[in-house]
């Protein structure tokens, strides 16, 4: 279809049919505000004659109280289809046209109160002139109590839904408990005022999802492991002045540290042993800084000092050093 | 036809109101059980989608095929846990509790039957039964299985949730940072929450106590709770617990709530 700008009369109407009937040129226009058709007669042709295909949907709107209609072109008439008769089931939240003649699309977003989802539909239309519609984002689409939780559904402005969910809502029959009710067990924490020799604090993520910590004693401050990254040959042009036959490419350097804890009760040992299986372990410093470390596999030793007190040792790998290597 | 027979959450009949424990350990199976009353052919399937609660972001999209009538279990843990992560970053500036941002994923599912001719059944949205998956793992034989019921605070006579520690009695060294973790669940956000500390001497006799309010904006996550530091030499134990305060009304809104600037156009 040839593009003619008169098809769309700004956002107020769309001309959907232009024909010659009874000796007159007739222009059929659908006005969005009144949702009605007006026919204009003329004795002179005003542009190319055309008609858009039967069944083309040119408007979708919600009629109060809760019914959605589509406007469909059939010949020179515009008929309405009652899309949804169920009271309160669906709500039109947004309409938008896009594209250009003749490849336009009418986009429709409808909120389904039963499924609590938005149903999105595209209708091809050769004349994409709909002025657009979007309900305000403070319009309540649905408010319901799910147990004691009150869920309120709103349009997010983009054809989607935002949910305001308020658990324990008095609007849903929840009775606010009295003040000064204990909600956790009493967790006893022992306070130590003396530090071990060469203290190293570790904090680790335990299997429950919380963080535990312990102040260990460093049994061996550092052991350094280095590893060469290989050698490359050096061309020799003058044996008298040459200093080397090969160069070392680089070296890597890792440090590890042996930690221990003494005089542990069985329960303390059980708590500490979680560090062995945790993949998230940090060394914490008194100034608030920290670094990630890992426990070396196979380094754990458990020593029974007596029937009630035990000692443990294990190694941690510290972060690799940066060296002058590629 | 398909219906949900069970979810990872558990219902606990209680008075004056029933409790739904929604927190589950994401490193255990996170299981939904569906019951199929009809399996018309080999191509019949159930499309399950996982969305983040609140933002409605699609997290996973899958099809499962029942081979016969009856129950089918679907484990979503590997989808859910990929959105969780943990780093040690507590910030106690001006507060005594802080949240681990990606420690809990709140999600819900939708499901829809898919037939061989391309048609689909009704879309079912289970958003009101959303689940909170925490970065946790429970062990065989644990009470309530993979549900974190014992660690989720509720206001219920006679019930006291546990802290997320593997120590029976954690130890704090004076002068060193120390925290204890807990689930700051939505079930207690309608009120102020206070940390109560009782200070005991070496004989475990009471010396003094303190009461400090928590920061409510850190709710719906696993929290670090700071324990008082640099206490006097006479204090050898601190008994810590959480207690409700005054009601604060229904004022909290999920992130992504109503956007400004949208008006009706005609």
Interface residues (C-beta under 8 A of the other chain):
Chain A: X32 X33 X115 X116 X117 X131 X132 X133 X134 X135 X136 X137 X138 X144 X146 X147 X148 X149 X150 X151 X154 X155 X156 X157 X158 X160 X161 X162 X163 X164 X165 X166 X167 X168 X169 X170 X171 X173 X174 X175 X176 X177 X178 X179 X180 X181 X182 X183 X184 X185 X186 X187 X188 X189 X190 X191 X192 X193 X195 X199 X201 X203 X205 X206 X207 X208 X209 X210 X211 X212 X213 X214 X215 X267 X268 X270 X271 X274 X280 X282 X284 X286 X288 X290
Chain B: X16 X17 X18 X20 X25 X27 X53 X54 X56 X86 X87 X88 X103 X110 X122 X123 X124 X125 X127 X128 X129 X134 X135 X136 X137 X138 X139 X151 X153 X154 X155 X157 X160 X161 X162 X163 X164 X165 X166 X167 X168 X169 X170 X171 X172 X173 X174 X175 X176 X177 X178 X179 X180 X181 X182 X183 X186 X187 X188 X189 X190 X191 X193 X196 X198 X222 X224 X227 X231 X233 X235 X236 X237 X238 X239 X240 X241 X242 X243 X244 X245 X246 X247 X250 X252 X253 X254 X256 X257 X258 X259 X260 X261 X262 X263 X264 X265 X266
